[in-house]
């Protein structure tokens, strides 16, 4: 479903701040894979996700989504394949617009935006049903401005928008990191539900190792822009934080020195 | 301090306020909807005035002349939009560049004259400051401008409610969201700037007719006057009006209030030379209010990046 082929990306090349963010990274996701991504600060997690989303072009290498080479496709065109949820709950939705307007924009992802007046009655009904499934009481607030919602509600709405029109690939960039622990757990549960119900192929970056172990069928770890761990199948099911750390030590010969990954 | 002098001046102020209300609606599109402070308007207002007056002097009809002002105004917005999106120049600077260039363009349109009068006796003007009182209502500049405003509001309301128009509104709300949903943000910005400056130039055409001349300096400070109308309209009607069309009308009302207040201030004996300073101060205060509100009354400013794990290099890529 997703294939990343030998991509490299260097930021600020030729300056004192030169940073090799991705180093000849390759990754292949099968249809229905739910992959959790962990790694320390600057390991290249977000950079990898942004390369897939098309925020910028990689220096070297290619990205394929569903067999299509999207390496040179601009971000807004690539969006037809992708559902995305960001770390910042404030940017995944437009605060100045109503809940139903946000959903209607998401519903038309990948379509040409015409001068048709929207939203149809039937559409509104389907939004109401989908919102009810979130269990947040948003189904009665279709006309509310999104800016009035809490961070957790906005993130849940963004998640719904990302999956409203079934994407080939769902990209979650630490989408629960900015939420309080209780809300984060709820949004994560919701994520799991949506991913499973729609059988979405998913890449989820998380800073929480417990979550990375609990969710998904595959776990990968990045370090210095390289893929250093890739655990799937039966092995993934029996992972513990200790065993992941032990494996990390085994491959890198270094201890995992990022407290925030262990906390929480 | 003759109260009659004030009352006599009010209809004129209202008519002027209505015309500037159209400018304010244009500025609302860029400043509020797209979240861009577009300084092109200081130039495009004059362009509209110059085009309209020169076309009428050349014998074209009123409607044709105003339509031409609108179209040429759209071109000025297009230039700013392309400077911003294709050439990567920050929006404010792009607007300033266009505006500066337009000063020369406006002079050339008017045949190298800084001021071109148009005599209401010889030309059939749509609006004129002679026609604000003691004329049948259908000739009254206030009535005519109000009708034009309502038509513009209706068209914009319909447009911004379409699939495409809706993404324009979302562009100012969150660019990241728009990109993720497959919206071409750059294209949207260009379209928004184009429409906005079309409206401003159209209003420039009306204003030139109203005052009986086009002047190369007529747009100076237009952005500030327009913003004053926007902030006053929002402050007074923002809480009452939630509908998009009503929001646009609030801009027009804000502009009328602004001009009525100016009229009162002048009547009270303020030196008219100080008017622009007064406008600047009013706008500065109104723009500062939301900032101070957030700083001192909401307690904590939202920690948008709490829990951020992104490395600097990754942020650089965003």
Interface residues (C-beta under 8 A of the other chain):
Chain A: X9 X11 X12 X17 X19 X21 X41 X42 X43 X44 X45 X46 X47 X50 X53 X55 X56 X75 X76 X77 X79 X80 X82 X83 X84 X86 X87 X88 X90 X91 X92 X93 X94 X95 X96 X97 X101 X102 X104 X105 X106 X108 X109 X110 X113 X114 X115 X116 X117 X118 X158 X161 X162 X174 X177 X178 X207 X260
Chain B: X158 X159 X161 X162 X163 X164 X165 X166 X167 X169 X170 X172 X173 X174 X176 X177 X178 X179 X180 X181 X182 X183 X184 X185 X302 X304 X305 X306 X307 X308 X309 X310 X311 X312 X313 X314 X316 X317 X318
